[in-house]
Amino acid sequence: MSSYRDAGVDIDEGNRAVKLLSEAVKSTMTPPVLSEIGAFGGLFAADSLGPGKILVASTDGVGTKVELAARHGRWRGVGMDLVNHCTDDILVQGARPLFFLDYIATAKLVPEMVAEIVSGMAEACRESGCALLGGETAEMPGVYTPGSVDIAGTIVGVVDRSDLWPRTDEMRAGDLLVGLASSGPHTNGYSLIRSLLESHDADESMIDALLEPHRGYLPHVDQMLESGISPKALAHITGGGLYENVPRVLPDHLRAEFELGSWDVPQLFRRLAAWSDMPDSELFRVWNMGIGLVVALSESDARIAEGLGHPIIGRLAERTGNAAVMLNGSWS
């Protein structure tokens, strides 16, 4: 007699995983959450959203960083990575997170591993005032190789129409660009990083740095707003680096000019750069190189942000030609 367990799927272990993660999920339940864990769908009351409110949604994953985390048995951080990445994505449009949904897939379910990932998600959700509304764990032998794990998530936030970013009609040549430090590569460039690790020695401190969770920028942006700063645009520096992400928030007639050397490139990136021997044009496209969020500000606001510890790293200029981003100077 054959069974589902014999085919590689253990329903009992799936139920045990839900029990292990339930307390972490409950800790994120904000007042608008109306559903309990185990419901077929998550319920979130929209009564308080009001007129002029816009829902903002985004879906993302952690990419191949999850393989490095698996190799070292560090799961909590990738849960935080996932939530913070999605939170930062909707933050650039001015949205505050309402709720988050996750998806975890693997060849064989290990409840303790799933619980650790979800605990990381719950921690990041609590820090941003976001409810972890629901999720799915999928055990799929034959689709995923043994030991493989994939995680993804969807976030939904809200913003008032009058608070939407970017404000492209307000952006001018001469506006300054402020950089908020990253906590490492975040979730980008890990296929190359893992390839480099195969031919180079990495000590424990480097592994720690590579697995440092993606920084959440909501508290930093709130600090700016509380200081009277009015951002014109935010750019989340994800895959594609400065070259690909900053143009997404610029009007067609402006370009961003960055001054290399205006911020300290962390030692981790210096080491990866030396190992890869890539030119700047590729380094700043693959990795964030120490800057996780770029904020476009008037000169007066940029000086206030500088006083908060965020360096001025460039400026906006009239665009000539096709280049939307220019890197000037040297960082090494």
Secondary structure, DSSP 8 states (H G I E B T S, - for coil): ---TTTTT--HHHHHHHHHHHHHHHHTT--TTB---TT-SS--B--TTT-TTEEEEEEEEE-TTHHHHHHHTT--HHHHHHHHHHHHHHHHTTT-EEEEEEEEEEESS--HHHHHHHHHHHHHHHHHHT-EEEEEEEEE-BTTB-TT-EEEEEEEEEEEEGGG-S--GGG--TT-EEEEEE-SSSTTSSHHHHHHHHTTS---HHHHHHHT------HHHHHHHHHTT---SEEEE--TTHHHHHGGGGS-TTEEEEEEETSS---HHHHHHHHHHT--HHHHHHHS-TTEEEEEEE-HHHHHHHHHTT--EEEEEEE--SS-SEEEEE---
